[in-house]
Amino acid sequence: MRMPAQTAFDALYASLDDDVVASGSVTRPVPTPSTGETLHELPQSSADDVRDAISRARLAQLAWGRAGFAHRRRVLLRAHELLLERRELLLDLIQLESGKTRGQGFEEIFQAASVTRYNALAAKRVLRGRRRRSGIPTVATTRVRYRSKGVVGVITPWNYALSLAAMDVVPALAAGCAVVQKADDQGALSILALRRAFIEAGVPEALWAVVAGPAGEVGEALTDEVDYVCFTGSTATGRKIAEKAGRRLVGASLELGGKNPLIVLDDVDPERAAANAAHACFSAMGQLCVSIERIYVHRAVAGPFQKALVAELAAAKLGSALDFDADFGSLASAAQLERVTGHLDDAVAKGATVLVGGTPRPDVGPWFFSPTVLTGVTPEMRVYAEETFGAIASLYLVDSEEEAIQAANASEYGLNAAIFTGSVARGQRVAERLEAGSVNINEGYRGTFASVDAPMGGQKQSGVGRRNGPEGLLRFVEPVTISATTGLLQLPRWAGEYREQAPLLLLLARGLAALRRR
């Protein structure tokens, strides 16, 4: 295994743990998936640390909000450059923390940099004040301005720690907000390295604070105090956060679970579709919120597609080296391995067949698992409807496009979906009928995931709210409507004035209606 360039690594990242807001001496060992050995000792924050971070963030936000779009743009563009300059060191950290391949880590760097540049350039265009049509033109003028919400709480998972952090934190900063972020222990170093680039670019240290520790203490303290919550994680936890946000009457954006379907239509090139499906299902070993877990294949191409998919996965190289040699990496933890084996054992015991994979790979690393495809999956199996979130996909045969659409929609989730077809126009027609927040044609997830100018989020039990695009910026501001009378006409106040002006106002209303119909 190639180890990080030690001098540069030490100089920039050896003290990352010191950036966690934690006043005590309690730490937690965080392992690296490649070997299971301890990578670092992460300080654990307390509820008081969270409240202190929020207080300091509020003060920092006052100046940051007043600094204006031009200043924030310069800072964020500088951060964008630092992310690209430090890409190799960031890739090392992503791999060491998550166990994913370098190629899949590169997707995170690309996404974080794209999100940063987009929000730096788009914030003023999206959030600047604008004139709106007045209720009574010439008598009053109306403008809408946007006020930053204040302190945003961001709760980030371990699986795509760097890119998911950027997708919530950067638009909040661009909108003039402060951020207090709870990092998952397994992804904290990537987040802290991301944050350090932004601090060195000019973001005040107190404006973006990172805390770590148990959800029951740290997460609760965070969601008790902030002005808006961004959460990425399980549907069960998302419901609890939504309930608390509702009681406090603060907003929340929640990207939650998924059981994402892929439809393979009868006009595909089976080998090409199989290669794309292998990546769609098992990038980051399926530990991505938009990974494919259900494959619906038209019977007309099922034979060659299945044969090609098995061949692709059987030949794939698993590894943990800090280079671009491996096709697939490791599951992230012992808990992930237990979840995958639990779903697999349950399915096989109830009659499912393993087409490929189905075995742990301790010869490669402690939590490696062969990419696994099942057939014969039925509703009584856990893997049928539950999100596995790792290393297992189920394949089903369908006899028509209509059957595939109905099966894809027969889920409580609606995060991502994909369609493989020889006709993009046909794919567009099918996409219109799928119940998902994002739909990819001839790609598994990267088309929509990388579209930072377009909203991303879920339907049904996959969440509420959207990140990315103008919608991702607008969630961090409160619109304020300001109207001013021009003095050309005094609006009625007393009974006599209403009696006199009502005919004039009625005539005006009819005139405006006629103009708007043109």
C-alpha positions in Angstrom: 0.0 0.0 0.0 1.3 3.5 -0.8 1.1 5.6 2.3 0.5 9.4 2.3 3.4 11.7 1.5 4.3 11.9 5.2 5.8 15.3 5.4 3.0 17.1 3.6 0.4 14.9 5.4 1.8 15.7 8.8 2.2 19.4 8.1 -1.4 19.9 7.0 -3.4 17.2 8.7 -1.7 15.8 11.8 -3.5 18.3 14.0 -6.9 18.0 12.4 -8.4 16.5 15.6 -7.5 19.7 17.4 -10.1 21.5 15.3 -13.0 19.6 16.9 -14.9 21.8 19.4 -14.3 19.6 22.5 -13.3 20.9 26.0 -12.8 17.6 27.7 -10.3 14.8 27.3 -12.6 12.1 26.1 -11.7 10.5 22.7 -12.9 7.7 20.6 -10.7 5.4 18.5 -11.6 5.5 14.8 -10.5 2.5 12.7 -9.4 2.5 9.1 -11.5 -0.1 7.0 -8.4 -1.2 5.1 -7.0 -3.0 8.2 -9.4 -2.4 11.1 -6.6 -0.8 13.0 -7.0 2.6 14.7 -6.5 5.5 12.4 -6.8 8.3 15.0 -8.3 9.2 18.3 -11.2 11.6 17.8 -12.1 14.1 20.6 -15.7 13.8 21.7 -17.8 17.0 22.2 -20.3 17.6 25.0 -23.7 19.4 24.9 -22.0 22.4 26.5 -19.4 22.4 23.7 -22.2 22.4 21.1 -24.0 25.3 22.8 -20.7 27.3 23.0 -20.0 26.7 19.3 -23.5 27.9 18.4 -23.0 31.1 20.5 -19.7 31.9 18.9 -21.1 31.1 15.5 -24.0 33.6 16.0 -21.5 36.4 16.7 -19.3 35.4 13.7 -22.4 35.3 11.4 -23.2 39.0 12.0 -20.0 40.1 10.4 -20.1 37.4 7.7 -23.7 38.4 6.7 -22.7 42.0 6.5 -19.6 41.3 4.4 -21.7 40.9 1.3 -21.8 38.7 -1.8 -18.6 39.9 -3.3 -16.5 39.1 -0.3 -18.1 35.7 0.2 -17.5 34.9 -3.5 -13.8 35.7 -3.2 -13.4 33.5 -0.2 -15.3 30.5 -1.7 -13.4 30.7 -5.0 -10.2 30.6 -3.1 -11.4 27.6 -1.1 -12.3 25.9 -4.5 -8.7 26.4 -5.6 -7.3 25.0 -2.3 -9.5 21.9 -2.6 -8.0 21.2 -6.1 -4.5 21.9 -4.9 -4.8 19.5 -2.0 -6.7 16.8 -3.9 -4.1 14.0 -3.3 -4.0 14.5 0.4 -7.8 14.7 0.6 -8.0 11.5 -1.5 -5.7 9.8 1.0 -7.9 10.8 3.9 -11.1 9.8 2.1 -9.7 6.4 1.4 -8.2 5.8 4.9 -11.5 6.8 6.6 -14.1 5.2 4.3 -12.4 2.3 2.6 -13.6 3.3 -0.8 -11.4 3.3 -3.9 -9.4 6.3 -5.1 -11.6 6.6 -8.1 -14.8 6.8 -5.9 -12.9 9.2 -3.7 -12.2 11.4 -6.7 -15.9 11.7 -7.3 -16.1 13.3 -3.8 -13.4 15.9 -4.6 -15.0 16.7 -7.9 -18.4 17.1 -6.3 -17.1 19.3 -3.4 -15.2 21.6 -5.8 -18.1 21.9 -8.2 -20.5 22.7 -5.4 -18.1 25.3 -4.0 -17.6 27.1 -7.3 -21.3 27.0 -8.2 -22.5 28.5 -4.9 -19.7 31.2 -5.0 -20.9 32.3 -8.4 -24.7 31.8 -8.0 -25.4 33.2 -4.6 -25.8 36.8 -5.7 -27.9 36.0 -8.7 -30.3 33.8 -6.7 -30.4 35.7 -3.5 -30.2 39.4 -4.4 -33.3 41.5 -3.8 -35.8 41.9 -6.6 -38.8 44.0 -7.5 -42.1 42.1 -7.7 -45.4 43.1 -9.1 -47.3 45.3 -6.7 -50.9 44.7 -5.9 -51.8 48.2 -7.2 -49.1 49.3 -9.7 -48.0 53.0 -9.5 -49.7 53.3 -6.1 -47.2 51.0 -4.3 -43.9 49.3 -5.1 -42.9 45.9 -3.8 -39.5 44.3 -3.4 -38.4 41.0 -1.9 -35.1 40.7 -0.1 -33.6 37.6 1.5 -32.3 37.5 5.1 -29.9 34.8 6.2 -31.4 32.3 8.6 -28.6 32.5 11.1 -26.9 29.4 12.4 -27.4 26.2 10.4 -27.0 22.8 12.0 -25.5 20.2 9.6 -25.5 16.5 10.5 -23.3 14.5 8.1 -23.0 10.8 7.6 -19.8 8.8 7.2 -20.3 7.4 3.7 -19.6 10.5 1.5 -18.5 12.8 4.3 -16.6 15.4 2.3 -18.9 15.8 -0.6 -22.1 15.7 1.4 -20.7 18.2 3.9 -19.9 20.6 1.0 -23.4 20.2 -0.4 -24.9 21.6 2.8 -22.2 23.7 4.3 -21.1 25.7 1.3 -24.5 27.1 0.2 -25.2 28.0 3.8 -22.0 30.0 3.9 -22.7 31.5 0.5 -26.1 32.6 1.8 -24.5 34.4 4.7 -25.2 31.8 7.4 -22.9 30.3 10.1 -22.7 26.5 10.4 -22.2 24.1 13.4 -21.7 20.6 11.9 -21.9 17.3 13.7 -19.5 15.0 11.9 -19.9 11.2 12.1 -16.8 9.8 13.8 -15.9 7.7 10.8 -15.9 10.7 8.4 -14.6 13.4 10.7 -11.1 13.8 9.3 -12.4 14.4 5.7 -14.7 17.1 7.1 -12.1 18.7 9.2 -9.7 18.8 6.2 -12.4 20.3 4.0 -13.1 22.9 6.7 -9.4 23.8 7.1 -9.2 24.7 3.4 -12.1 27.1 3.8 -10.6 28.6 7.0 -7.3 29.2 5.2 -9.3 30.8 2.3 -10.8 33.3 4.7 -13.9 31.8 6.4 -13.7 32.8 10.1 -13.0 29.9 12.3 -16.0 30.4 14.6 -18.3 30.6 11.5 -17.9 26.9 10.7 -17.5 24.8 13.8 -17.3 21.0 13.9 -18.4 18.9 16.8 -18.4 15.1 17.3 -19.9 12.6 19.7 -23.0 10.6 20.5 -26.1 11.5 18.7 -28.1 11.4 22.0 -26.1 14.2 23.5 -24.4 16.1 20.7 -27.0 15.7 18.0 -29.8 16.6 20.4 -28.0 19.7 21.7 -27.4 20.8 18.1 -31.0 20.4 16.9 -32.3 22.1 20.1 -30.5 25.4 19.3 -29.9 26.0 15.6 -32.1 28.0 13.2 -32.3 25.4 10.4 -31.3 21.7 10.2 -29.7 19.8 7.4 -29.6 16.0 7.9 -28.5 13.1 5.8 -29.1 9.7 7.2 -31.7 7.1 8.0 -35.5 7.7 7.6 -36.1 6.7 11.2 -33.7 9.4 12.5 -34.9 11.9 9.9 -38.5 11.5 11.3 -37.3 12.4 14.8 -35.4 15.4 13.6 -38.4 16.5 11.5 -40.7 16.2 14.6 -38.3 18.3 16.7 -38.0 20.9 14.0 -41.8 21.1 13.7 -42.2 21.6 17.4 -39.6 24.4 17.3 -41.0 25.9 14.1 -37.7 25.8 12.3 -37.0 24.5 8.8 -35.2 21.3 7.9 -34.0 19.6 4.8 -33.7 15.8 5.1 -32.1 13.4 2.7 -33.1 9.9 4.0 -33.2 6.3 2.9 -33.6 4.8 -0.5 -34.2 1.4 -2.2 -33.3 2.7 -5.6 -34.4 0.9 -8.8 -32.8 0.4 -12.2 -34.9 -0.5 -15.2 -33.1 -2.2 -18.1 -35.3 -2.0 -21.2 -35.3 -4.4 -24.1 -33.4 -2.1 -26.5 -30.1 -1.9 -24.6 -26.6 -3.2 -25.5 -26.5 -5.9 -22.7 -22.8 -5.8 -22.1 -22.6 -2.0 -21.9 -25.7 -1.9 -19.6 -24.2 -4.6 -17.3 -20.9 -2.6 -16.9 -22.8 0.5 -16.0 -25.1 -1.4 -13.7 -22.1 -2.9 -11.8 -20.9 0.6 -11.0 -24.4 1.9 -10.2 -24.9 -0.8 -7.6 -21.5 -1.2 -6.1 -19.6 2.1 -6.2 -18.5 2.7 -2.6 -19.7 -0.9 -2.2 -23.3 0.3 -2.4 -22.9 2.6 0.6 -24.2 5.6 -1.2 -27.7 7.0 -0.7 -28.4 6.9 -4.4 -26.8 3.5 -5.1 -29.0 1.0 -7.0 -30.4 -2.0 -5.0 -33.2 -3.2 -7.3 -32.6 -4.2 -11.0 -35.6 -4.8 -13.2 -34.5 -6.4 -16.5 -36.7 -7.0 -19.5 -36.9 -10.7 -20.2 -35.8 -10.2 -23.8 -32.3 -9.1 -22.7 -32.1 -10.8 -19.3 -29.9 -13.7 -20.4 -27.0 -11.8 -22.0 -27.4 -8.9 -19.4 -27.1 -11.3 -16.5 -24.2 -13.2 -18.0 -22.3 -9.9 -18.6 -23.1 -8.6 -15.1 -21.8 -11.7 -13.4 -18.6 -11.6 -15.6 -18.0 -7.9 -14.7 -18.4 -8.5 -11.0 -16.4 -11.7 -10.9 -13.5 -10.0 -12.6 -13.6 -6.9 -10.5 -10.5 -6.2 -8.3 -11.0 -5.4 -4.7 -8.4 -3.4 -2.8 -7.5 -0.7 -0.3 -4.2 0.7 -1.7 -4.0 4.5 -2.1 -3.9 4.4 -5.8 -6.3 3.8 -8.8 -5.7 0.1 -9.1 -8.9 -1.3 -7.4 -12.4 -1.4 -8.8 -14.2 -1.7 -5.5 -13.2 -1.0 -1.9 -14.3 -2.1 1.5 -17.4 -1.9 3.6 -16.9 0.9 6.1 -17.2 -0.9 9.4 -17.9 -4.2 11.2 -21.5 -3.0 11.6 -21.9 -2.6 7.8 -20.5 -6.1 7.3 -23.0 -7.4 9.8 -25.9 -5.7 8.1 -24.9 -7.0 4.7 -24.4 -10.6 5.9 -27.7 -10.4 7.8 -29.6 -9.5 4.7 -27.8 -12.1 2.6 -28.3 -14.9 5.1 -32.0 -14.1 5.5 -32.6 -14.1 1.8 -30.7 -17.3 1.1 -32.5 -19.1 3.9 -35.8 -18.1 2.4 -34.9 -19.3 -1.1 -32.9 -16.6 -2.9 -30.1 -17.6 -5.3 -26.7 -15.9 -5.3 -25.7 -15.2 -8.9 -22.3 -13.8 -8.0 -20.4 -12.9 -4.8 -22.0 -13.7 -1.5 -18.8 -14.1 0.5 -16.7 -12.0 2.8 -13.1 -11.3 1.7 -10.9 -11.3 4.8 -8.0 -12.0 2.5 -8.2 -8.5 1.3 -9.3 -6.7 4.5 -11.4 -7.3 7.6 -14.7 -5.7 6.2 -14.3 -6.5 2.5 -17.3 -8.3 0.8 -17.7 -9.6 -2.7 -20.3 -7.5 -4.7 -23.4 -9.7 -4.6 -26.3 -10.1 -6.9 -29.4 -12.1 -5.9 -32.3 -13.6 -7.8 -35.5 -15.2 -6.6 -36.0 -12.4 -4.0 -39.5 -12.4 -2.6 -41.4 -10.0 -0.3 -40.9 -11.9 2.9 -37.1 -11.4 2.6 -35.6 -8.4 4.4 -33.6 -7.5 1.3 -36.8 -7.1 -0.8 -37.9 -3.8 0.7 -35.4 -2.7 3.4 -32.4 -0.6 2.4 -29.3 -2.8 2.6 -26.8 0.1 2.0 -24.0 -2.1 0.9 -22.8 -4.9 -1.4 -26.1 -6.5 -2.4 -28.4 -5.9 -5.4 -31.4 -7.9 -6.3 -32.3 -8.8 -10.0 -35.9 -9.3 -11.2 -37.3 -10.2 -14.6 -40.1 -8.2 -16.1 -42.1 -8.7 -19.3 -42.9 -5.1 -20.2 -42.0 -1.5 -19.7 -45.2 -1.0 -17.8 -44.5 -3.8 -15.4 -41.0 -2.4 -14.8 -42.4 1.1 -14.0 -45.0 -0.3 -11.6 -42.4 -2.5 -9.8 -39.9 0.4 -9.5 -42.6 2.6 -7.9 -43.8 -0.1 -5.5 -41.6 1.2 -2.7 -42.0 3.5 0.3 -38.8 5.2 -0.9 -38.3 7.6 -3.8 -34.8 9.0 -3.8 -33.1 7.9 -7.1 -33.9 5.8 -10.1 -32.1 4.8 -13.3 -33.2 3.7 -16.8 -30.9 1.9 -19.3 -32.3 2.1 -22.9 -31.1 2.5 -26.4 -33.4 5.5 -26.9 -33.0 8.6 -24.7 -36.4 9.8 -25.8 -37.9 6.5 -24.5 -35.9 7.0 -21.3 -37.4 10.4 -20.9 -40.9 9.1 -21.3 -40.3 6.4 -18.6 -38.6 8.9 -16.3 -41.7 11.1 -16.3 -43.6 8.2 -14.6 -41.0 7.2 -11.9 -41.6 8.3 -8.4 -38.1 9.6 -7.5 -36.5 12.9 -6.8 -33.8 12.2 -9.4 -33.8 9.9 -12.5 -30.7 9.0 -14.5 -30.8 7.7 -18.1 -28.0 5.4 -19.1 -26.1 6.2 -15.8 -26.7 5.0 -12.3 -26.5 8.2 -10.3 -23.7 10.5 -11.4 -25.6 12.5 -13.9 -28.0 14.0 -11.4 -25.6 13.8 -8.4 -23.1 16.0 -10.3 -25.7 18.5 -11.6 -25.0 21.1 -9.0 -27.3 23.6 -10.7 -30.3 21.3 -10.3 -32.1 20.3 -7.1 -31.4 16.9 -5.4 -33.6 15.2 -2.8 -36.2 12.5 -2.2 -39.9 11.8 -2.5 -42.1 9.7 -0.1 -40.0 8.3 2.8 -36.7 9.5 1.2 -36.9 12.9 2.7 -38.1 16.5 2.3 -36.3 19.6 0.9 -33.7 19.9 -1.8 -29.9 20.5 -1.9 -28.1 21.9 -4.9 -29.2 24.5 -7.4 -31.1 27.7 -6.5 -33.4 25.6 -4.3 -30.3 24.6 -2.2 -29.5 28.2 -1.6 -33.0 29.4 -0.9 -33.5 27.0 2.0 -30.9 29.1 4.0 -32.7 32.4 3.7 -36.0 34.0 4.8 -37.8 36.0 2.2 -38.9 39.5 3.4 -41.5 41.4 1.4 -41.1 45.2 1.5 -43.8 47.5 0.1 -43.7 51.3 -0.2 -46.5 53.7 -1.3 -45.6 56.1 -4.0 -47.9 58.9 -2.9 -49.8 59.1 -6.2 -53.0 57.9 -4.5 -54.0 57.7 -0.9 -55.5 54.3 -0.2 -58.9 54.3 1.5 -59.0 54.1 5.3 -62.5 55.2 6.4 -66.0 54.2 5.2 -66.5 57.2 3.1 -63.2 56.8 1.3 -64.0 53.2 0.5 -67.4 54.3 -0.9 -65.7 56.8 -3.1 -62.7 54.7 -4.3 -64.3 51.3 -4.7 -65.5 51.9 -8.3 -62.0 53.2 -9.2 -60.3 50.2 -7.6 -62.7 47.8 -9.3 -62.0 49.4 -12.7 -58.3 49.1 -12.0 -58.6 45.4 -11.1 -60.5 44.7 -14.3 -57.9 46.6 -16.3 -55.0 44.7 -14.8 -56.8 41.4 -15.4 -57.2 42.3 -19.1 -53.5 43.2 -19.4 -52.4 40.0 -17.7 -54.4 37.9 -20.2 -52.4 39.3 -23.1 
